[in-house]
């Protein structure tokens, strides 16, 4: 019986029997064991790979694929190069494997956990890559599986990891190039196969923007990135560009989907960066400078930098706000975007040996007050769960209180008690088996989930507000606060710089021109737009 047939049968049986786990595909934002890289043998890219190695070394082991026939740059030379660039190579191991390109994410294996005999084990899924005439790349998943001693499942589809985004639970997004890459298969047949490979519930085909750069293998990683099971980062571009409506339609389509916990996804927008002359690409052959093309590795995030502080700082601010407590680094990615890739395209994270996942709907922001709140979760593991703990603290306390999570069905729960309406709560979860430990978020204890209460009404604040856009954005200092309803209305606009200082407060109407060229210098600003009793915060990028 082939592994593909085994896999498909297991999926069907697991759905019918509602077993704890049959096939689980790992997500980047979950705990990883090692980082996989391919040595570029390209002077422009070698230093970038070395920098990623140096940053990641403290967060995981690192395996680097190298060309065993390249005598001019063997493993000793690579290690010496790493040392010369101050990249700690202590946890680095080298794997002999010829490749056609250094874009590892495109041809790397799908990584997950499956039951192929009577136990749950890691395995590699091997999507075909033969359409692109890269036979060495196409062989990498099987070579790696043999090297690590893992099962390998041969997929019957042509697709790349760089063109897939999966929340690990329900939603699988894939760029529409998969349709032409798999002719004569129908779209329904492709979706059915993907569901079998990923054990997903919903496959959404995303139409690839055609006029924003990225080249012929433009992947979905340049537009969309899952930050966790509930949060999706989506690129935004100025509304003067030909693909603006296209990308906005993608964002709207995703915002209408329901996540695993039955709620709307938290869709966060992050502006793409322009070229060094502040122009944006308007064809498929130009650069696409996207901040979604980043790497999450345990409690580390590596973000591409494009040498434009006003854009880089906005990206950093957005990642920090959505991923509190994570260690965030920039790596110069200008040479990568020229070659139609990024940090994500260059790397591949491999999951920890033993499967352990905490499923928890985060409590963040304003909540209904109760003197006692239950934090519910569900833990999935390939072995016996030994314990779960809830850590929480109130207000400005420095030490966490540790409470047992009761392992009951259908949901585990821990209790936070003696809560006053004025309290702000910070918390995280920890799960333990005999073989591994996981926290949620992975940045804990430095990072945590935070919630508080509406002390006036004890009810959640429902922010029923108009949706505003700043146009043009980026701007030279002359812009409009647009209201898509088309109705001009009174607003108050307070402009703060990146240090939180108030620069200007003005009273105006939507769709009226605001000219602050003499006041706003290059950088990014937060615009607090007050309409009636609601405040919307929008980011404005200024370049001169």
LONU-762418 format. One record per residue (C-alpha): x negated, y negated, z. Coordinates in steps of 0.02 Angstrom, whole numbers, padded with zeros to 5 digits, always signed. Layout:
! LONU-762418
XYZ/...
This chain:
! LONU-762418
+00000+00000+00000/-00073-00171-00049/-00097-00308+00079/+00025-00418-00019/+00159-00285-00007/+00119-00259+00177/+00133-00445+00206/+00299-00462+00116/+00375-00313+00207/+00316-00382+00375/+00397-00549+00339/+00563-00468+00295/+00558-00355+00449/+00509-00497+00563/+00653-00604+00502/+00775-00460+00525/+00712-00408+00696/+00671-00584+00760/+00510-00518+00833/+00389-00632+00923/+00266-00644+00780/+00226-00554+00619/+00135-00680+00510/+00077-00849+00575/-00023-00970+00469/-00140-01080+00569/-00129-01270+00559/-00274-01390+00560/-00213-01479+00717/-00217-01319+00821/-00368-01246+00911/-00511-01197+00795/-00663-01088+00818/-00778-01157+00685/-00798-01281+00545/-00841-01217+00372/-00940-01322+00247/-01024-01293+00079/-01196-01370+00052/-01178-01490-00096/-01356-01495-00168/-01309-01670-00218/-01412-01815-00147/-01259-01927-00134/-01157-01797-00038/-01293-01705+00062/-01305-01847+00187/-01115-01850+00209/-01111-01663+00243/-01255-01686+00366/-01162-01825+00456/-01004-01719+00470/-01112-01577+00537/-01192-01689+00667/-01026-01759+00728/-00936-01591+00731/-01075-01495+00817/-01011-01537+00991/-00834-01482+00950/-00857-01313+00865/-00980-01194+00786/-01022-01234+00605/-01049-01115+00459/-01125-01184+00299/-01114-01094+00132/-01278-01106+00037/-01344-01050-00131/-01468-00907-00097/-01545-00932-00269/-01586-01116-00241/-01767-01095-00187/-01800-01283-00188/-01678-01308-00045/-01666-01151+00062/-01593-01141+00237/-01754-01204+00317/-01751-01357+00205/-01567-01386+00242/-01596-01372+00430/-01744-01491+00418/-01635-01612+00321/-01503-01603+00457/-01635-01639+00589/-01705-01784+00488/-01532-01864+00486/-01513-01840+00675/-01383-01704+00649/-01394-01576+00788/-01408-01406+00701/-01405-01300+00858/-01235-01219+00823/-01257-01207+00635/-01262-01041+00543/-01290-01015+00356/-01190-00898+00244/-01259-00850+00072/-01126-00882-00060/-01136-00961-00231/-01003-01092-00270/-00959-01196-00422/-00917-01353-00323/-00934-01419-00146/-00746-01456-00133/-00722-01313-00011/-00542-01354+00035/-00483-01325-00143/-00536-01142-00151/-00553-01093+00033/-00442-00956+00104/-00275-00980+00190/-00308-00933+00371/-00184-00851+00487/-00138-00706+00599/-00047-00548+00544/-00002-00371+00596/-00083-00258+00467/-00092-00101+00576/-00032-00103+00756/-00118-00260+00820/-00116-00445+00782/-00276-00501+00695/-00344-00647+00598/-00339-00629+00411/-00379-00728+00254/-00256-00760+00113/-00337-00776-00058/-00244-00891-00178/-00305-00876-00357/-00413-01014-00428/-00448-00940-00599/-00355-01076-00697/-00500-01196-00670/-00642-01087-00734/-00733-01079-00568/-00764-00892-00545/-00886-00916-00399/-00762-01027-00306/-00624-00902-00340/-00724-00764-00256/-00759-00861-00094/-00607-00804+00010/-00648-00621-00017/-00834-00649+00015/-00796-00740+00177/-00672-00606+00232/-00806-00475+00205/-00935-00581+00298/-00822-00608+00449/-00750-00431+00443/-00571-00491+00415/-00425-00425+00314/-00396-00516+00152/-00227-00532+00067/-00230-00564-00120/-00097-00691-00164/-00009-00684-00330/-00006-00873-00352/-00126-01005-00416/-00143-01146-00289/-00271-01238-00184/-00276-01276+00001/-00301-01459-00042/-00127-01459-00122/-00037-01384+00029/+00023-01459+00193/+00109-01347+00322/+00178-01383+00495/+00148-01201+00547/+00330-01175+00593/+00456-01221+00461/+00405-01343+00325/+00282-01312+00185/+00243-01455+00066/+00155-01418-00098/+00110-01530-00245/+00206-01499-00405/+00050-01445-00500/+00088-01272-00431/+00232-01262-00557/+00123-01283-00711/-00017-01179-00637/+00099-01029-00622/+00193-01027-00786/+00298-00924-00826/+00354-00903-00644/+00512-01000-00601/+00515-01129-00462/+00624-01015-00356/+00503-00870-00378/+00358-00981-00328/+00450-01040-00173/+00497-00861-00127/+00314-00807-00140/+00254-00956-00037/+00382-00916+00098/+00315-00739+00106/+00133-00797+00116/+00162-00933+00247/+00316-00868+00339/+00389-01041+00316/+00573-01082+00312/+00580-01225+00187/+00464-01256+00039/+00470-01432-00031/+00389-01468-00200/+00314-01643-00195/+00296-01735-00363/+00115-01794-00382/+00093-01981-00413/+00012-02004-00583/-00054-02183-00577/-00151-02195-00415/-00312-02102-00453/-00367-01934-00387/-00408-01851-00552/-00332-01695-00630/-00339-01597-00465/-00260-01735-00360/-00199-01645-00205/-00061-01680-00082/-00194-01710+00053/-00217-01883-00025/-00039-01933+00021/+00023-01826+00166/-00051-01758+00326/+00030-01667+00473/-00037-01733+00638/+00066-01612+00741/+00228-01512+00725/+00331-01672+00732/+00225-01809+00653/+00181-01840+00471/+00059-01970+00407/+00103-02037+00233/-00002-02154+00127/+00070-02323+00077/+00015-02434-00066/+00061-02614-00116/+00231-02634-00197/+00152-02712-00351/+00075-02545-00405/+00159-02427-00529/+00167-02281-00406/+00243-02382-00264/+00422-02323-00290/+00360-02146-00319/+00270-02138-00151/+00414-02224-00061/+00533-02092-00131/+00418-01956-00062/+00419-02040+00108/+00608-02057+00104/+00628-01875+00053/+00520-01816+00198/+00602-01933+00324/+00769-01848+00288/+00702-01674+00332/+00732-01594+00502/+00582-01527+00596/+00571-01363+00692/+00648-01443+00847/+00801-01506+00752/+00751-01690+00743/+00694-01806+00606/+00507-01805+00575/+00409-01951+00647/+00348-02025+00482/+00199-02141+00504/+00135-02247+00359/-00050-02283+00333/-00110-02403+00197/-00229-02337+00065/-00386-02441+00038/-00424-02533-00124/-00586-02529-00222/-00730-02638-00163/-00665-02782-00271/-00494-02766-00186/-00407-02700-00340/-00308-02539-00338/-00316-02399-00464/-00170-02394-00587/-00216-02236-00684/-00245-02054-00640/-00432-02067-00674/-00477-02199-00544/-00523-02186-00361/-00392-02145-00230/-00454-02207-00062/-00340-02120+00058/-00352-02110+00248/-00244-01953+00252/-00393-01860+00178/-00467-01837+00353/-00518-01692+00465/-00440-01640+00631/-00556-01520+00724/-00499-01476+00900/-00504-01643+00994/-00606-01726+00855/-00544-01829+00708/-00657-01884+00566/-00584-02025+00461/-00651-02084+00293/-00726-02258+00292/-00729-02364+00134/-00833-02509+00195/-00683-02625+00207/-00666-02669+00393/-00492-02742+00376/-00428-02576+00306/-00537-02458+00408/-00482-02544+00569/-00298-02522+00526/-00326-02336+00494/-00418-02319+00659/-00280-02410+00752/-00147-02295+00677/-00242-02135+00717/-00275-02194+00895/-00093-02236+00925/-00032-02067+00859/-00174-01958+00930/-00215-02029+01103/-00371-01960+01187/-00447-01888+01029/-00628-01929+00986/-00620-02023+00821/-00767-02055+00705/-00788-02136+00535/-00890-02059+00395/-00929-02160+00239/-00824-02079+00102/-00852-02198-00045/-00958-02069-00137/-00822-01938-00107/-00677-02041-00176/-00778-02076-00335/-00781-01887-00359/-00592-01873-00321/-00610-01800-00146/-00627-01845+00036/-00671-01781+00210/-00529-01655+00208/-00574-01590+00035/-00753-01561+00091/-00712-01457+00246/-00615-01308+00311/-00571-01267+00491/-00561-01084+00544/-00443-01035+00685/-00492-00964+00853/-00508-00775+00861/-00354-00748+00970/-00185-00820+00926/-00111-00938+01056/+00013-01076+01017/+00114-01193+01129/+00280-01245+01052/+00341-01402+01137/+00451-01546+01086/+00357-01697+01151/+00437-01819+01272/+00371-01989+01224/+00437-02166+01234/+00600-02216+01319/+00700-02077+01402/+00859-02061+01505/+00809-02076+01687/+00828-01929+01803/+00741-01902+01971/+00690-01731+01908/+00642-01689+01728/+00612-01518+01654/+00471-01501+01527/+00520-01354+01417/+00408-01257+01299/+00381-01087+01221/+00213-01001+01208/+00172-00879+01068/+00021-00766+01081/-00050-00607+01010/-00087-00541+01184/-00006-00557+01355/+00018-00733+01419/-00059-00742+01592/-00009-00917+01647/+00052-01088+01593/+00028-01252+01685/+00105-01424+01677/-00011-01568+01721/+00066-01738+01754/+00029-01905+01835/+00128-02063+01866/+00090-02242+01822/-00094-02282+01852/-00138-02126+01950/-00307-02053+01900/-00279-01873+01956/-00155-01753+01878/-00033-01649+01981/-00036-01465+01929/+00130-01374+01925/+00166-01196+01871/+00265-01170+01712/+00395-01035+01740/+00386-00904+01603/+00569-00869+01572/+00670-00842+01414/+00722-00921+01301/+00611-01067+01357/+00474-01088+01485/+00491-01240+01598/+00397-01345+01723/+00470-01480+01836/+00418-01661+01863/+00510-01722+02018/+00530-01876+02128/+00537-01991+01978/+00583-02174+02002/+00664-02274+01861/+00509-02386+01854/+00387-02240+01834/+00284-02206+01679/+00243-02021+01662/+00089-01946+01578/+00081-01758+01552/+00008-01611+01455/+00027-01422+01450/-00099-01281+01466/-00080-01097+01418/-00198-00954+01465/-00226-00775+01410/-00367-00657+01454/-00457-00712+01296/-00422-00896+01267/-00350-01059+01331/-00254-01195+01240/-00193-01366+01293/-00060-01472+01209/-00115-01598+01155/-00289-01531+01117/-00360-01697+01177/-00303-01663+01357/-00341-01714+01491/-00403-01876+01412/-00253-01873+01295/-00074-01844+01351/+00108-01874+01311/+00183-02029+01392/+00363-02078+01426/+00457-02206+01529/+00635-02265+01561/+00755-02404+01517/+00774-02477+01691/+00923-02585+01641/+01044-02457+01572/+00961-02288+01606/+01001-02250+01424/+00884-02229+01279/+00862-02386+01177/+00930-02358+01003/+00833-02474+00889/+00965-02518+00761/+00867-02646+00662/+00838-02707+00489/+00694-02632+00394/+00564-02761+00349/+00420-02757+00224/+00276-02877+00202/+00242-02923+00021/+00116-02935-00047/+00019-02827+00075/-00130-02844+00073/-00120-03031+00052/-00231-03184+00040/-00123-03267+00172/+00033-03309+00074/+00171-03180+00096/+00357-03144+00119/+00447-03044+00252/+00565-02944+00144/+00732-02876+00199/+00785-02739+00078/+00968-02778+00109/+00943-02935+00006/+01031-03043+00136/+00928-03189+00202/+00931-03195+00392/+00850-03290+00535/+00693-03210+00607/+00552-03255+00725/+00379-03201+00668/+00238-03191+00795/+00067-03155+00719/-00065-03070+00827/-00244-03031+00778/-00327-02861+00806/-00378-02916+00983/-00197-02949+01030/-00212-03139+01029/-00063-03239+00968/-00115-03337+00812/+00048-03417+00759/+00232-03406+00802/+00358-03470+00677/+00545-03472+00645/+00599-03434+00468/+00714-03330+00362/+00686-03165+00275/+00629-03179+00095/+00556-03355+00126/+00375-03386+00079/+00254-03398+00226/+00088-03482+00183/-00049-03464+00313/-00202-03459+00198/-00288-03594+00302/-00263-03498+00464/-00280-03311+00431/-00455-03245+00397/-00503-03075+00329/-00442-02934+00441/-00281-02854+00498/-00139-02929+00599/+00015-02865+00689/+00174-02958+00645/+00310-02949+00779/+00469-02987+00684/+00616-03026+00799/+00790-03008+00728/+00933-03033+00852/+00875-02934+01006/+00764-02810+00914/+00580-02823+00873/+00496-02736+00728/+00306-02725+00719/+00225-02726+00546/+00041-02730+00498/-00027-02862+00379/-00197-02849+00296/-00282-03011+00244/-00428-03025+00123/-00509-03184+00059/
